[in-house]
């Protein structure tokens, strides 16, 4: 159990401890204020990120059908490109044959 204030020693240790307690308390308050500022800044950034995500999701809903159509066209082009290249090669071969046979 703690002794009464009258029984405390009068040496400098007790006085310095009491003064440091005030400084320590002020330090704790400064750190809490700093933590509060960091939390506030983090909250503001999270609100910005949330707004950006909401906007992105809305755009995604609008663009999804167009992207699906582009994907379908791209998949279809995988078949069309070989067919068109075969036709182009055939036409080039036919033109070369006609040129050598009829335009000597």
C-alpha positions in Angstrom: 0.0 0.0 0.0 1.3 3.5 -0.8 2.3 5.7 1.9 0.8 9.2 2.3 2.3 12.3 0.6 3.8 13.4 3.9 5.9 10.3 4.1 7.4 10.7 0.6 11.2 11.4 0.6 12.2 15.0 -0.1 15.0 14.0 -2.4 15.4 15.0 -6.1 14.4 11.6 -7.4 10.8 12.1 -6.3 10.7 15.6 -7.7 12.2 14.5 -11.1 9.8 11.5 -11.3 6.8 13.8 -10.8 8.2 16.2 -13.4 8.8 13.4 -15.9 5.3 12.1 -15.3 4.0 15.4 -16.7 6.4 15.3 -19.6 5.6 11.6 -20.3 1.9 12.5 -20.2 2.4 15.3 -22.7 4.4 12.9 -24.9 1.6 10.4 -24.8 -0.9 13.2 -25.8 1.4 14.2 -28.7 1.6 10.6 -29.9 -2.2 10.2 -29.6 -2.7 13.4 -31.6 -0.3 12.2 -34.2 -2.1 8.8 -34.3 -5.4 10.6 -34.6 -4.1 12.6 -37.6 -2.8 9.5 -39.3 -6.1 7.7 -38.8 -8.0 10.8 -40.1 -5.7 10.9 -43.3 -6.2 7.1 -43.7 -9.9 7.5 -43.5 -9.9 10.2 -46.1 -7.9 8.1 -48.4 -10.2 5.1 -47.9 -13.2 7.3 -48.8 -11.4 8.3 -52.0 -10.6 4.6 -52.8 -14.2 3.6 -52.0 -15.5 6.3 -54.4 -13.1 5.2 -57.1 -14.2 1.6 -56.7 -17.9 2.5 -56.9 -17.2 4.5 -60.1 -15.2 1.6 -61.5 -18.0 -0.9 -60.9 -20.5 1.4 -62.5 -18.3 1.7 -65.6 -17.8 -2.0 -65.7 -21.6 -2.6 -65.8 -21.8 -0.3 -68.8 -18.8 -1.7 -70.6 -19.3 -5.4 -70.0 -21.7 -6.0 -73.0 -19.3 -4.2 -75.3 -16.3 -6.1 -74.0 -18.1 -9.4 -74.5 -19.0 -8.5 -78.1 -15.3 -7.6 -78.7 -14.3 -10.9 -77.2 -16.7 -12.8 -79.5 -15.4 -10.9 -82.5 -11.8 -11.6 -81.6 -12.6 -15.3 -81.2 -14.4 -15.3 -84.5 -11.4 -13.5 -86.2 -9.2 -16.5 -85.3 -11.2 -18.5 -87.9 -11.7 -15.7 -90.4 -8.0 -14.7 -90.6 -6.8 -18.1 -91.9 -9.7 -18.3 -94.3 -9.0 -14.7 -95.6 -5.3 -15.4 -95.9 -5.9 -18.6 -97.9 -8.2 -16.6 -100.2 -5.6 -13.9 -100.6 -2.9 -16.4 -101.3 -5.1 -18.1 -103.9 -5.9 -14.8 -105.6 -2.2 -13.8 -105.6 -1.4 -17.2 -107.2 -4.1 -16.8 -109.8 -3.0 -13.3 -110.6 0.6 -14.5 -111.0 -0.6 -17.4 -113.3 -2.7 -15.0 -115.4 0.2 -12.5 -115.6 2.7 -15.2 -116.8 0.2 -16.9 -119.2 -1.5 -14.0 -120.8 0.9 -11.0 -120.4 4.1 -12.5 -121.7 
